């Protein structure tokens, strides 16, 4: 059995992959190859009779071979905790994942990373903020880390790609099982401009108990974690808690006090998280050597768009962060329907308005 793939095979023993502490405890017996070849008595002395029996009856050689084949088919590499490519920030947390499976490349510059997480059911405001923060941080050389989930995570990754920088997606499944499935193309883009990583073996499904473990890795990969939108019981708050537990900074984007999507972020700010409105708020108190590593981004040279005419200003006055239907814009502005339709199209072309499904509009 390949010594390296034995690390993954050991995680496939039933009930062991979800328990990082028991996995690490077993390593007191030696390397994974030695653990998998140990006597039941030795295994029981460390892990108890049930787990010892499960390991003794497990076909580790076959599992290791299948994992290696699956990784090769998916274009994934195995990175062990002792390898130079293993992220230094992640190595610093208690009980770091003993291995990662990686599509793409983990780079030295990822030491300057920021996690951006938030609601899967993000509002237009949350998507805009996540995309802007991802773009602005990535354009300046900070790697954006997130979880490839719907909503805020997707917007943060796309923003980083738009900024021409690096981004790392951490999955709660195997790197060959992209969830949600509509993000498969995005995962391929991320692998070309950064990395898609997982602490779970190839083929692992996106099980509910995987995601708190995934959130801990997201927190461990960043110098801090920015929560853009989160309800009171959001998974993004688990990432924030993990970041605080491993000594990383916690940031939060403020939101509407009456919005369910902002209850979690506003509570974080109340409890001491740093308030974030722009990328500069994230790096404001970084040590000088971290700030010095950021790239300078020149001011936009493009000419300013033409200012809205009076009719367009009346249309804009009806729009904000919450989607508004065209009929409501017509009623509120007092303009004819044709004028509103033409005005919305002109504003959308100039990047001042964004159209959503169902003929609804928000400010861009």
C-alpha positions, 0 to 999 in steps of 0.5 A: 500500500502506498504510504501517502494514500494510506493517510486517506484510506485511514480516513475512510474507516467508518466513523473515523473520518468525522472525528479528527481527534480520534484520527490524531490519537491513532497516530500515536501508534505510528504512520497510517500504514503502521496504524492500519497494520497494527494488532487489534490489541494495540488499536483497542488500547488507543481507540477502543474495541469497536474502532479496532475491529473496524480498522482490522476488518477494513481493506485499506490497500484497496481503498488507497488504490481506488482513491489514487485512481479517482484523484488522477481522473479528477486532476487532483493531488494529495497534499500531506500536512508535512508537505511544503505545499500544505498551507502554513496558516492551516498548519497552525490551528489545533488538529489540522487536517492531516491531508488535503486533496487539491485541484489547482495550486496552493501558492506561497502568496496564499499566506495573505488570505481572507475568508469571505462567507455568508448566507446562501440566501443572500440579498442583492446587497449581500451579493454586491458587497461580497463581490466587491470585497472579493474583487478589491482584495484579490486585485491587491494580492490577497487570496479570497477563501470561501466555501463555494456555496450558493449566495455570498460564497459564490459572489466572493469567488466570482469577485476574486476572479473578476479582480484577477487574483487568487481564490481558494474554494473549500468543499464539504465533499470530495473535490470531485463532488462539487456542491451545489452542482450548478457551481461546477463551471465555477469550480473549474475556473477557481482551479485555474486561478487558485485551488479547490480543496477538501479534507475529505476523501475522493467521492465523499458526498456533501453530508451535513456533518461535513460542513462544520468541519469545512468551515473550520478549514475556511477559518484556518486558511485565512488571516481573518474571516469576513461575514457578509450576511448571516441569519441568526442561525447561519453556518457562516457564524460557525466559521466566525466562531472557528476563526475566533477560536484559532486566533484569527480576526472576525469582521462583519458587514453591517446590514439593515436592522430589520432584515433577517439576513443581517441579524447574525452580522449585526450581532457579531459587530455588537459583540466585538467583530470589526465593522467592514464597509470596504476592503480597506477596513479589512486590512486597516490594522494588519501589521505593516509587513502584511500591508506592504505585501499588498499590490497598489491598484491604479485609479480607474482611467475610464471616463465617468459615465454620463449623469442620469437625466431627470427621468432616470433620477426619478427611476433611481429614486425608487430603487435600493438594495431590495428588488423592486418590480417594474410596476412599482417603479412606474407607480412611484416615479409617475413616468409612463411605462415606456419611459421607465422601461427605456430608462431602466435599460439605459441605467443597466447598460451604464452599470447603475442598475441590475436586473433580476429574475421576474422583471425586478431591479436593484441599484448596482 
